[in-house]
């Protein structure tokens, strides 16, 4: 099951933890193409400290959630958030939706859009997957869909078989923090061989 164009994006946990910067650097060294720094439970100074550490080497692979000004300051080329965020700035933008109808209404020019929940969430217990999202629509799409929600080594192959070209992972990667890099490599092998 090889798909060299399949994007595996990794989202951070909402709050920081001891050794996080080292874990994130390990994931980037293992080949994470898009590391989404989503930190709603982290203070702005703490977030800036994390960004200042990662950006000098990894800015091109970082995606900063809801902070376009900080992204520009650190040379991070992509932000993630609501439509219109970062407008007029030289930034790529990605966003999130929860239905194919919402997805179809997106403007062209986005980097990609997360669509969720594909499977039962691992990080949000009780947040159940929407099986109807797994089947890609046959109409033209305004941007690349990236499936989110419960993605793991057990089901990423199903996504590839259904024609997906991207997945975002949070809960499964961080379920065992000490094995985050190993788990990412397992996902990568499932998709890229």
C-alpha positions as CSV (number, residue, x, y, z in Angstrom):
1,X,0.0,0.0,0.0
2,X,2.4,2.7,-1.2
3,X,1.3,6.3,-1.7
4,X,4.3,8.7,-1.8
5,X,2.0,11.8,-2.0
6,X,0.0,10.9,1.2
7,X,0.4,13.7,3.8
8,X,0.6,12.7,7.4
9,X,0.1,15.8,9.6
10,X,0.7,15.6,13.3
11,X,-1.1,17.8,15.8
12,X,0.4,18.7,19.2
13,X,-1.4,18.1,22.5
14,X,-3.3,21.2,23.6
15,X,-1.0,21.7,26.6
16,X,2.7,21.4,27.0
17,X,4.5,18.6,28.8
18,X,8.0,17.9,30.0
19,X,10.3,16.9,27.1
20,X,7.8,18.1,24.5
21,X,10.3,20.1,22.4
22,X,12.5,17.1,22.2
23,X,9.6,14.9,21.1
24,X,8.6,17.3,18.4
25,X,12.1,17.6,17.1
26,X,12.3,13.8,17.0
27,X,9.0,13.7,15.0
28,X,10.4,16.3,12.6
29,X,13.6,14.4,12.2
30,X,11.5,11.2,11.5
31,X,9.9,13.0,8.5
32,X,6.7,14.8,9.7
33,X,5.9,17.1,6.8
34,X,3.4,19.3,8.7
35,X,3.6,19.7,12.5
36,X,0.5,21.6,13.7
37,X,1.3,23.6,16.8
38,X,-2.1,23.8,18.3
39,X,-1.8,25.0,21.9
40,X,-5.1,26.4,23.3
41,X,-4.0,25.4,26.9
42,X,-0.6,26.9,26.7
43,X,0.3,30.6,27.5
44,X,1.4,32.8,24.7
45,X,4.9,33.2,26.2
46,X,5.2,29.4,26.5
47,X,4.1,28.9,22.9
48,X,6.5,31.6,21.7
49,X,9.3,29.8,23.5
50,X,8.4,26.5,21.8
51,X,8.2,28.2,18.4
52,X,11.5,30.0,19.0
53,X,13.2,26.7,19.6
54,X,11.7,24.8,16.7
55,X,11.5,27.5,14.0
56,X,15.2,28.0,13.2
57,X,15.6,24.5,11.8
58,X,12.0,23.4,11.1
59,X,9.9,26.5,10.1
60,X,9.0,25.2,6.7
61,X,7.3,22.2,8.2
62,X,5.5,24.0,11.1
63,X,1.8,25.1,11.0
64,X,0.9,27.6,13.7
65,X,-2.8,27.6,14.9
66,X,-4.5,31.0,15.3
67,X,-1.2,33.1,15.4
68,X,-0.5,34.6,12.0
69,X,1.7,37.5,13.4
70,X,3.9,35.0,15.3
71,X,4.1,32.8,12.2
72,X,5.4,35.8,10.2
73,X,7.9,36.7,12.9
74,X,9.4,33.2,12.9
75,X,9.2,32.5,9.2
76,X,6.5,29.8,9.5
77,X,4.7,29.7,6.1
78,X,1.4,28.3,7.2
79,X,-1.3,29.0,9.7
80,X,-4.4,27.0,10.6
81,X,-7.7,28.5,11.7
82,X,-10.9,30.2,10.5
83,X,-11.3,31.5,7.0
84,X,-9.9,35.0,6.6
85,X,-7.2,34.5,9.3
86,X,-3.9,35.9,8.0
87,X,-5.6,37.6,5.1
88,X,-3.3,40.0,3.3
89,X,-0.3,38.2,4.8
90,X,2.1,36.1,2.8
91,X,0.9,32.9,4.5
92,X,-0.6,29.6,3.4
93,X,-3.8,28.8,5.2
94,X,-5.5,25.6,6.2
95,X,-8.8,25.2,8.1
96,X,-11.2,22.6,9.6
97,X,-14.7,21.5,8.6
98,X,-17.1,18.7,9.7
99,X,-19.1,17.9,6.6
100,X,-18.6,17.5,2.9
101,X,-21.1,20.3,2.4
102,X,-18.9,22.7,4.4
103,X,-15.9,21.4,2.5
104,X,-17.5,22.1,-0.9
105,X,-18.2,25.7,0.2
106,X,-14.6,26.4,1.0
107,X,-12.8,28.9,-1.3
108,X,-10.0,27.8,-3.6
109,X,-6.5,28.5,-2.6
110,X,-6.4,26.9,0.8
111,X,-3.4,24.5,1.5
112,X,-5.8,21.9,2.7
113,X,-8.7,21.4,5.1
114,X,-9.1,18.9,8.0
115,X,-12.4,17.1,7.8
116,X,-13.5,15.3,10.9
117,X,-14.3,13.0,12.7
118,X,-13.6,10.1,10.3
119,X,-13.2,7.5,13.1
120,X,-14.0,7.5,16.8
121,X,-11.7,10.0,18.4
122,X,-8.9,8.8,20.6
123,X,-8.1,12.1,22.3
124,X,-11.8,13.1,22.8
125,X,-13.5,10.1,24.4
126,X,-17.1,9.7,23.3
127,X,-16.6,11.8,20.1
128,X,-17.8,9.3,17.6
129,X,-16.7,9.0,14.0
130,X,-18.9,9.9,11.0
131,X,-18.7,6.9,8.7
132,X,-20.2,8.9,5.8
133,X,-17.1,11.1,5.8
134,X,-14.8,8.2,4.8
135,X,-16.2,8.1,1.2
136,X,-14.7,11.0,-0.8
137,X,-17.2,12.9,-3.0
138,X,-16.8,12.5,-6.7
139,X,-17.1,16.2,-7.4
140,X,-14.1,18.5,-7.8
141,X,-12.7,19.7,-4.5
142,X,-11.6,23.3,-3.6
143,X,-8.5,21.9,-1.8
144,X,-6.9,18.8,-0.5
145,X,-9.0,17.0,2.2
146,X,-7.1,15.7,5.2
147,X,-9.0,13.3,7.4
148,X,-8.9,13.8,11.2
149,X,-10.4,11.9,14.1
150,X,-9.3,8.5,15.4
151,X,-6.6,8.0,12.8
152,X,-4.3,5.2,13.8
153,X,-2.1,2.4,12.4
154,X,-5.2,0.2,12.4
155,X,-7.3,2.4,10.0
156,X,-5.0,4.6,8.0
157,X,-4.8,1.8,5.3
158,X,-8.5,2.1,4.9
159,X,-8.1,5.8,4.2
160,X,-5.5,5.1,1.5
161,X,-7.8,2.4,-0.1
162,X,-10.7,4.9,-0.2
163,X,-8.5,7.4,-2.1
164,X,-7.5,9.8,0.7
165,X,-4.3,11.7,0.2
166,X,-3.9,13.0,3.7
167,X,-4.5,12.2,7.4
168,X,-4.0,14.2,10.6
169,X,-3.1,12.4,13.8
170,X,-3.3,13.5,17.4
171,X,-4.6,11.0,19.9
172,X,-2.9,7.9,18.6
173,X,0.5,9.5,18.3
174,X,0.4,10.9,21.8
175,X,-1.4,8.1,23.5
176,X,2.1,6.9,24.6
177,X,4.2,10.0,24.6
178,X,7.4,8.2,24.9
179,X,6.7,6.3,21.7
180,X,5.5,9.2,19.5
181,X,8.3,8.9,17.0
182,X,8.0,5.1,16.8
183,X,4.2,5.5,16.2
184,X,4.7,8.1,13.5
185,X,7.2,5.8,11.8
186,X,4.6,2.9,11.9
187,X,2.0,5.1,10.2
188,X,4.5,6.2,7.6
189,X,5.4,2.6,6.8
190,X,1.7,1.7,6.5
191,X,1.3,4.4,3.9
192,X,4.6,4.7,2.1
193,X,5.9,1.2,2.5
